[in-house]
């Protein structure tokens, strides 16, 4: 069990007084009516409140995982990481779903509008609520507040907590900038006050850059790598976010920052993170203790006993396999203690054959009794997929089409299933979700170098980073590493980790007719251009109705 997650379940005493999300049809986060005077009565209470902010990515409320504070009929579909992943993978070529929910169809066909869409509403609302949590925390942890409570001796410790909270706020703002372009910009003064103003995308980028450079600076109270327990953020997390921002700066501001992207990536790399030798183990149930945390720069920590959720990695495991494929994989992987590798069989998530082709699999066959459908010994080790029981062409109405993915699964690193007992499988996942990991810094560095050198990697250090990833995957590294190769390498390395949409936008492929995938734009072949305005999502209509400071994004 993760220690920091244990703190979350102690209960958090935060008064939520924000007007910026008050009209988003949400329910109270906390039913206990704590006030700031009782909430922050000792040092532990400040850490408890910080842990709730840290856990907000995966928590859906303060009751059971089957209820949520957004009022969704399905609590699992109100979870932030689940729907953030859907916005970034289901809207393009990496992830398709056969369930037929209206929001899933909208994402798969690129036909979402400004009306209700569960994924859009969830990510928009939870990001703003996360920011509100941080703003309230910052108001309650000023030197003046601590002095009024006779706690001035805690200030040095609290300054570090405040820095961590500011990182979370920056990450939520980054997500709003990336997904929604021009979001509301709530600050602490908006708590219980006037409605927040809207901020332009380029202006939010500049604000984030300033905020993160301050947090990542030498004199910052932000903890250094290794100074706080996993999974709390550190200066490595700060510079990883800067690396991702700089890599996409041209999308966000119109001006490229390739040199800054390269420098920020190298700064993280030099902090001493390490690649986990076995790629599969990055996504196993014990990935908080099996060495994967040495590669994770910031992760969202799940715990099947203490931070239960029907979203996150529970969804990524349970939604991905049919019962037959689940059992066949247990057989093919020689699982000794179980008949399955995953908890449940929701049989909804699929990967189109066009995406799997990036892995250059060897000896692919369809319609056989093989557990995988290709020769794993000769193929990329990151291809954690199976075509068992399916046909090649993806059909959004059929569970038996396209590839199934077992990248996130119910196994431990020793190959056993993480069971409750001999016959019962746990329903919730304990696999942590890596938001930033070292492999991304390697590929960000390499791409930035290629962008600076006419589209081809010239830096020998960058070539070495790519080679390290290829060697771990058991495949050769080409003599020439260009931008096209790097995009495919990102597809192979980061399948279902939330990277795909922004990668395709950065390359100019997301809306282009020249880059197709099944059902892009609602066309079966995907050979269609989609409108440029769809590179960002609409502002949620209920927020537009309640806040006159906001205007809808162009096209919606």
N, C-alpha and C positions, 0 to 999 in steps of 0.2 A: 504494500500500500504506500502511496506517495504521502510523505509527511505533510507537505503543504496543503494537499487536498483534505487531510484530516482536520486542518484548521477551519476549512470552509464550512464543514458540517456542524461546527460549534454554534453557528448562528451569527449573524452580523447585524450590528446596531447602527444602521444608517438611516437618517431621515431623508426621504426622497421628496424634494420640494420643487422639482423643476417644472417650469411652464413649457420648456422647449419640447417635451415629449408628452405633455399632459393631455393633448388632444389626439393622440394616436390610438385611441381605443384600447389602452392597456389597463391591466389590473394592478393593484399595489404589489410591489416587490416584497414588502414586509408587513405582516399583519400585527406585529407586536407593539407598534406605536412607541418605539424608543425615541427619546429625544437626544440631542447632541450632548446634553449634560450627563445622561446616564450611559450613553454609547461609548464615550471616550474617557473612562474613569481610571484606566491603567495602561501600561505599555502594551500588554497583550491585546487589548481591545483595538489598538491602532493596527497591529499586525492582522487581527481578524478581519478588519474592514478592508485592508489591502488584499487579503487572500480572496475575499469575495470579488473584488475587481479582477484579480487574476483568474478567477474561475468563471467569470461572466460569459466567456466564449462558449462554455459548454452547459451552463446551468439554464434551466427554463423556468424556474420558480423556486419557492422555498418549501414546497410540499413534495409530493411524490413525483417521479419522472413522468407520470401519466397526466399531470396537470401543468398548466403554464400561465405565465403572467401576460401573454399577448392575447389570450382568449381564443386561440386556435382550437379547432375541434380535434386535431391530432397534435399532441404535445411535441412529438418527435420532429414534426415539420416546423416547429417554432424555434429549433435550435440553431444557433448562429453558424457554427462551422459546417453543419450539414447544408444549409442553404447558401452560404458563401461559396462552398465547393460547387453546388449546382449552378450558381450564376457563372462560374468561371470554367466549368468543364462541360456541363450539359448544353450550354449555349453554342458549343462548337463541336469538334469531332471526337473528343475523348470519351464522352459518357453519354449514353442514351438510356432511356427508361421506357418500359412497356406498360406501365400502370394506367396511363390515360388520364391522370389528374389534370385539370385545366391548366394549372401553372406549369406542369411538366410539359404539356403539349406546346404551350407558349414559348418556353425556353428552347425546346427541341426544334421547333419550326421558326424560331426568331420572329415571332409574331406578337410578343408582349406589347401591351399598351400602357396607358396611364391609370387604368382601373386596377382592381384587386388582383394581385399575383402574390401567392404566399411567400415565394422565395424573395422577391423584391421587398415586400413589406417587412419580412423578418429581418433581413440584413440591414435595411435602412433604419428600422426602429431600434433594433438591438445595438447598432453602432452608436446611435444617438443616446440611448439609455446608458451605454457603457461610458460615454463621454460625461453624461450627467453624474454618474457615480463618482468619476474622478473629480469633476468640478466641486461636488459637495465635499469630497475628501480633502481637497486643497483648501477649501474654506475652513474646515474644521481642524487644520493642522498648521495654521500660521503661528508665528512666534507669539502674537497677541493672544490667540486662543489658548495656547499651552500655558502662557503666563497667567491667564485668568483662572486656569484650573490648577495652578501651583505645580505645573509639570515642566518648567523651563529646562530642567536637567535632562529631559528626554530629547531636546531639540536636535542634537547631532544625529541620533538614531532616526528620528522622524524625518529629518532632511533626506536621508537615503530612501525611506518609504515614499516620500513625496516624489522623488526622482523616478522611482519605479512606476508610480501612478501616472506620472506625466508621459512615460513611454507608452503605457497602455492607451492613454488618450491620443497620443500621436498615431498609434497603430489604427485605432478606430477612425480617426480623421483621414488617415491614408486610404483606408478602405472606402470611405465615403467619397474621397477625391477620385479614386480609381473607378469605382462603380457608378457614381452619380454625378461626377463632374463638378457641379456647383451647389454644394449642400448648404444647409444652415450651419452657422458657426457659433454654437453656444459656448459661452465662457462663464466663469464662476459668477459674474455679476448678473447673469440671466436666471440664476436660481431664485425662484420666487419673485422675479422682476419682469422686465419687458421681454417680449419675444425676440429670439436671436435674429440677427441679420443674415442674409445670404452672402456667401463668399464665392468669388470666381475661382475657377480651377487653378489658374496660374498663381493667383494670390495665395491660395491655400498651400500650394507647393512651396512658395517662398516662406510662409509662416512655419511650415513643417521643417524645412531645411534649417531655419534659424533655431527652432526649438531643439531639434535633434543634434545639431552641432554643439549647442550648449550642453546638452545631456551627455554627449560623448566626449566632451573636452576634458583635459587633464585635471582641472579644478572642480569638476562636477561631483555631486554627491551620489551619482549613479554608481551602483556597485560594479566593480571590475569583474571580469570572468573568474569564476571560482570563489568569489567573496560571499555569495549567498547560495542557499541550497537550490537544487533543481526542483521545479522548472521556472523559478523566478527569473525575470529578464535582467540582463547585465549590459555593460557597454558594448559587448559583442552584438547583442540584439539591436541596439541603437544603430550601430554602423551597418548591420545587415539590412535594416530598413532603409538607411540612406543609400546603400548599394542598389537596392531594388528601385528606389525612387529615381536615382540618377540614371539607371539603365533605361527607364521609361520617361525621362524628362522631356524629350521631344514631343511625346504624346500629350503630356500634361501642360506644357508651357509653350511649345512651338520651337524651343531651343534645345539642342542636344547638349548633354553633359557626359560625354564618353570618358574623358580623362578623370572626371570626378568619380564616375562609376568604377573605373579601374582602381583608383586609389582607395576608395571606400572598401571594395572587395578585398584588396590586399591587406588593409588594416585588420579586417576580421580574420583573414587567413593566418596572419602573423600572431594572433592571440593564442594559437596552440590547439585549436579544434582538430579532431582526428577522424578520418574516414573509418567507418566500421567495415572490417574486411568482408563480412558476409552481407550482401545487399538485402536478402530476404529478412534478416533479423532486425532491420530497421523498423519493421512494421508488425513485429510479433507482440504477443501479450505482455511480455516481460521487457519491453524496449526501454523502460525507465531504469533498468538495472543490468542489462546485458551488454553495455558498452555503447549502445546507440546514442545515449545522452552526450557522449563525447563528440558526436557529429552534429547533434541538435543545438542550434544557436538560440532558438526559442521554440517551445513546443506547448501545445495545449494538452494538459494532463488529464486523462480519464482514469477512473477507478471503478470497477464493477461493484464494489461494496459501498463506496462513500460519495462518489459523484456520478450517480447513474443518469444515463440519458439515452433516449431512443434516437438521438442524432449522432453526429460525430463518427467515431470509428465503429460504434455499434451498427450504424447504418451501412458503412462501407464494407463491413464483413457480412452482415445478415442479408443485405439487399442484393448481394452480388451473385449468389449461386442458387441453382435448383437443388432439390434434395438428391437427385441422381448424381449430378456433378459433384456435389459435396461429398457423397460417399465414395465416388470414383477417385477423387483427389486424395482422400484419406488412404485409399488403397495404393495409389501411385506414389504417394509420399511416405509410405510405410509407417503410418501413424500406429504406434503399438498399443495405445491405451484407449482408442476410440474408433467409432465407425464414421465420424465426420471430422471436418477441420473447422467448421464454423458453428455458431450458436444456433441460428435459425435459417430458414430457407425462404426468403421473401421473393426471390427470383424476379427481380425487376431491372437491375442495373446491367448494362451491356457495353461492350466496346466494339465499334464497327471494325470490320476487316481492314478498311482503308487505314485506320490508325495503327492497328497491330502490324501492318506491313512495314512500318518504320523500324521494327525490330529485326528485320531481315532473318526471319526464322528459317531453319533448315528442315527439309523433308516434311513439309506440312501435308497432312491428310485430313479429310473430313469423313464422317460417317463410320469411323472404326470404333473399337472398344478401348482405344488408348486413352489414358487419363488426361493427356495434354493435347494431343493432335499434332505434335511436331517433335523433332529430336532435341531434347533439352541439353544434351551433352555438347552439341555443336552450336547451340544458339545463345543469344544474349541472355544472361542470367536474370536480367531485369524483366523479362517477358513472363510475368506471373499471371498467365492466362491459360484458358482451356477452351476448346471447341467441342467438348464432349456433349453429345446429344443435340447438336445444333447444325443448322445450315449456314453457309458462308454469308449470304446477303442479309443484312439486318432488316428486320421487319418490326416496326414499332408496335404491332399488334400481336407479336408472337414471342413467347418466352424461349423458344428453341431456335433463335437466330443470332448470328454474330458470335462474338467471343464473350466468355465470362471471365471475370477478373478475381483472383484470389490474393492480390497484393496485401491487403489488410485481411487478416484471418485470425482464427481462434487458437493458433498454436503458440507454444512456448519455443524458445530458441533450441531446446533439446529435441524438438520434433514431436513432443507430446501435446495432446489437447488440454487446454486449461479448463478442466472439468471441476464441477462441484463434488461429484462422487462418481462412481463407476458407470452410472447410467444417465445422469442428469447433466445437461450442458448449461453453463451460465448464460443468461440472456443479455448481459451487458458486457461491453468491452473494457479492458484495462489497457489497451494499446494507445499510447500517446500519439497525437497528430503533430508532425513536424511542420511548423509554419516557416521557419528558416533553418536550413542546414548547410553544412560546409560545401556540399556538392553544388549548391546554387552559387556560392561565392566563387567557386572554381569556374563555372560556366559564365557567370557575369563578367569576370575578369577577362576570360577568353573572348567573349563577344565584344566587349568594349575595345579590346585590342584590335579585333578584326574591323570594327567600325572606324577605327583611327588609321587603318592601313589598307584602305581600298577593298574591304570585304574579305580579307584573308588574315588569319592569325600569323603574326611574325615573331612575337615575343616567345622565346624559348621556355620561359617559365610558364606562360599560358599553355603552350603545347604540352608541358609536363603535367599540368593540372588535368587536361583532357585525357591524356594517356592514363593517369591514375584511375580515372573513372572507368575508362574502357577496360583496363586490366582487371578491375574488380568485377566487371560484367563478363569477363572471359572472351572478349572480342578484340580484334586488331584495331589499331589506330591508323587512319589514313595519313599519307605523307602530306597532303594538303588539307588543312582544316579551314573551311570557308563558312560564310554565314548560313548557307543552306544546310550544311552538315550540322552546325550548332543548333539550329532550330529542331532538326530531327533528334539530335542528342538530348535536347531538353524534353522532347516528347517521350523518349525512352526513359529518361532518368526520373521525371516528375509526374508520370501518369497518375491522375486523380489526386494530386496534391495542391490543386488550385492555381496553377501557373498558366494553363493553356490559353485562356481568352486574352490575357494581356500580352502574351508572347505573339499571338497571331495579329493583334492590333499593332504592336510595335513593328512587325514585319510588313504591315500593309495588306495582310491576307484575310483578315476577319470578314471584311465586306466585299472582297474582290471576287469577280466571276471566275478568275483564274485559279482559285483555290477552293475546291469543292469537298463536301462531305455529305453523307446521306441525310436527306431532308433539310438541308440548309435552305432557309427561306421558304420552307414548306414544299420544296420541290424534291421529289424522290431521289433524283440523281445529284442534287446539290449544285448543279452547274448554273448558278445564278448569282447575281450581285445583290447584296442587301443594302438598304439605305445607310449612309454614313452616320446618321444620328444614332443608330443602334450600337455604336461603340460605347455609349453610356446609357444607363437605365434612367427611367423617369423619376422625378421627385414624387413621393407617395401622395396621392390625391388628398387624403384626409389632412395631411400637414399643410398642403397648399390652402385648404379651406379654412384652417384655423390660424394661419400665420400670414398676414397680408404683406409681410416683408419678402415673401418667396415668389418666384416666378418659375414656371415649368421649363424644363430643358427643351431646346429647339427640336421640333419634330413630333413632340408628344402633345 
